[in-house]
Amino acid sequence: MSTIIQNALDAIALGSVYAVFALGIALIFGVMRLVNLAHGEIIMAAGYTLLVTGGWPWWARVGAALAVGVVLSVLMHRLAFKPLQGASAVTLMVGSLAVSALLQTSVLTWRGGNPEGTRNLPLLNDAIEIAGVRVSVLSLVSVGVVASLLVGLAVLLRRTDLGLRMRAAAEDFSMARMLGVKADAVIMFAFAIAGLLAAVGGVLVVSQTGTVTPTIGLSVMLFGLIACVLGGLGSLAGAVLGGFVLGCASVVLQATLPLELRPYRDAFLFAGVFLVILLRPEGLVRTSALQERV
């Protein structure tokens, strides 16, 4: 029973991290139809911020990492993506790939490509016992932080004027613009929120691994993108659902596969995702915009 509870907590913790990344990707896709392949570099930036501020108090390190994530995301929009606004989806995606390569190359030149250890945040590597089950503090913090973010973002999107405009734009940007939604304000706010989400996820990932590299955001960004497609690209709720499904499936496979097959866990995971997409190409949550196209 304790193993089941532990696996369930691990699944929720991993799913919550994937959900945060997927939600940021979905927000940007919703307002710009941009698959931002540079989203992972915000994770990298947050990680290196934790590294270079190792002598600061923990709250200042986390605050600096979040601020860097937001600023970098907004700068991506202003300097790289806004000039391409109105371009084709392929052009936007190639542009984001160029931004990703530029940022990775800059960090490689600055720090080199070897993994660097970061100073762990206090208490996160400890474990506590709950009902006879040892649970890592990091898992509990991950679930708590992500749950707070998702609830706060849900309130923002549903209860504020700017949030309602953003949600309308994310679901059907053309219609929202026809109804008077100011595109620039919505897009910039979406990039700021996406940067914050990615930076939070980056802090959690780096706290878990204890190291940072120029490519640390690549695999996490890939999982976030897959979660978006699984949930329904363009759907905010679908992105969150896809993240949790992906995280839970990953933990279940890790717990149930024979030892000799566990190194191939991701192959089984992606095969399952591919099967779901074949059976339901629109994803788990179907958006209104997609329904109109179909």
N, C-alpha and C positions, 0 to 999 in steps of 0.2 A: 504493500500500500504506500509506504514512504517513497518508493521509487516512482510510482505513478504520480504522486503529488509533486515530486521534484521535477519530473519530466513535464508535467502540466505547467508549472511555474516557469521553467526554462522556455517552453513553447510560447507562453504569453509574453515573456520578456523579449525573446528574439522577434516574435511577430510585431510587437509594439515598435521596435527599432525599424524594421522593414516598413511598417505603416507610415512612420514619420518621413522616411525618404520618399516613399511612393507618393505621399500626399503633396510634397513639394514639387515633384516632377509633374503631377497631375495639375496642380495650380498653374504652372507655367504653360503646360500644353493647352490648358483650357483657354487662357487669355491670348496666347500668341500662336497656337498650333505649332509650338516648338518642342521637339524632343531634345531637351538640353543635355547633351553629352558631357558638358562641363560641370554638371551639378556635383559630381563626385569631388571636384577640386575644392569645393567649399568645405567638405569634410577634411581634406588634406590641410587646408589653411587653418581650420580650427585645431587640428592636431599639432601643427607646428607652432601655433600660438601657445598651446599648453606647454610645448617643449621649451620655447625661449623665455617663457615667464615662470620657469620652474622655481625661482626664488620668491615669488609673490605669494600672498595669502591665497588659499584655495578659491575664495569667492571672487577675488580680483582676476585670477586666471580664467575661471569659467566666464566671467563677465567679458573679459577681453576676447575670448574665443568666440562668444556669441556676437559681439560687436563686429569682429572681423568678418564673420560669416555674412552678416546683414550687409555690411558695406561692400564686400566683394560681390555679392549677388546683385546689388543695385548698380555697381560699376559695370558689371557684365552687361546689364540691360542698356545703360546709358552709352557705353563706348562701343559695344559690339553688336547688340541685337536691335536696338532702336533704329540705327541706320539701315538695317535689313528688313524693317517692318514692311509688310506687304509682299515680301519675296516668297518664293515657293517653299514648301515644307522641306524639300531636299536642300535648298540653299541655306535655310536656317540651320538645319542639322549639321551640314558641313561647316558652317560658321562656328557652331558650338564645339565641333571637333577641333577646329583650329584654336579656339580659346583654351580648350583642355590641353592641347599639346603645348601651347605657349606657357601656360601656368606650370605644367609638369617640368618642362625644360628649364624654366626659371629657377624652380626649387632644386632641380638636379644640379644646376650650375652653382647654386648658393650652398647647398648642404651635402651634395653627393647622393648616391643612390642606396647607400647602406641603411638598414633599419637603425633607428636611434631610440634608446629607451627614454621614457618620460617619467617624471616624478609623479607617483600615484596620488590621486586625491585622497584625503583622509578617510579611513574606515571602509572605503568601497570594496576592498579585497577581503574584508572580514566576513564571517558567516554567523548567523544567529539560528537558534533552534526554535521552531514553531511546531507545536503538537508532535514533537518527536522527530521532526524533519529539519535537517540543516539546510538553510537557505542563504545564498550569498546576498550580502547587502546590495551589491551592484544590481542584481536582478530585481530586487524590490524597488530600488531607486529608479531603475529603468522603467518599470511598470508605472510607478507613481508619477514620474516626470512626464512620460508620454501620455498617460491618462489625463493629467492636468492640461497638457498642451491641446489634446484633442477636444476636451470639454471646452476649454477657453476659445479655441478656434471655432467650434460649433456655435457657441454663443455669439462670437464676433460675426460669423457669416449669416446668422439667422436673426440677430437682434439689432444690428447696426446698419445704418444706411449704406456705408461703404462696403460692409460685408455682404449685404444683399446684392449690391451692384457687382461685386466680385463673383459671387455664386452664380448670378445670372450670366455673367460673361463667360465663366468657366463651362457652363452647360451649353450655351448658344451665344457665342460672341457677336455674330452678325446681327441677330435679333436684339441683343442688349444695346448695341451701338445705335441701331435704328430707334430705340426707345430713349435715347439721350444719355446713355452711360458714357462718361468721359474716359476715353481709352487710355490716355497716358497715365492718369492717376491710378486707375485700376491695375494696369500692367506693372507700374512701379511698386505699388503696394503688394502685389502678388509676388514679385521678385524679393521684396524685403521679407515677407512671411516665409517664402521658400528658403531663403538664406538662413533665417533663424532656425527653421526646422532641421535643415541639413547640419547646421553648427551644433545643435543639441545632440543630434544623432552622432556627429563626429566626436563630441566629448565622451559620449557613452562608449563608442567603439574603441577609442584610444584608451579609455580607462580600463576596458576589458582586456585589450591586447598588451598594453603597457609599452607599445612601440609605435613609431610613426615612420612612414616611407612616402616618397613622392607619388606612389601608386596606391596608397591605402584606400582612396575613395573609389577606385575602379570597380572592384567586385561588389561593393555595397551599392554603388549606383546601378550596376547591372541587375542586382536583386530588386532594387526599387523599381526599375523600369519593367522588369518581368511582372512584378506585383501590380503595376498599373495596367499592363496588358491583360493580365489574368482577371483583374477586377472590372475592367472596361475602360479603355483609354479615353479620358475626357470626363470620367465620373469621379468626383471627390470621395463619395462614399465607397465606390468600387475600389479606389486606390487603397483605402484603409482596410477594407475587407480582404483584398488581394494580399496585402502585407501580412495580415494575421494568418491567412490560409497558408501562405508560403512558409512563414516561420513555424507554424504548428506542424506542417508536413515535413519540414526539415528535421525537427526534433524527433518526430515519430519514426522517420526512416533511420535516424541515428540510433534510436533505441531498439529497433526491431530487426534491422539487417544483421545477418551473420558477420562476424568479425572480419572475414576475408573480403566482404563486399562493402564495408563501411567507407573505405577510401573512395568508392564510386558513388557515394550518396548523392552528390549534386547531379550526376548523370541520371539517376533514377528520378530525382526531383524534377529536372527539366523535361524528362520524357513524360512525366505525369502532367506537367503544365502544357506541353505540346498537345497531349491528348485532349485536355479540357478545351484548349483553343480550337482544335479541330471540331469538337462536338458543339462548341458554343463560341463562334468567332467574335461575337460582340462583347464577350466577357461575362462575368457573373452579374454585373449591374449594367443594364442597358440605358444609355442616355437618350434624352429627347432628340438631340441633334442626330444621333445615329439612327433613331427610328425614322426621322424624316428622310435621311439618305436612303434607307432600305425601302 
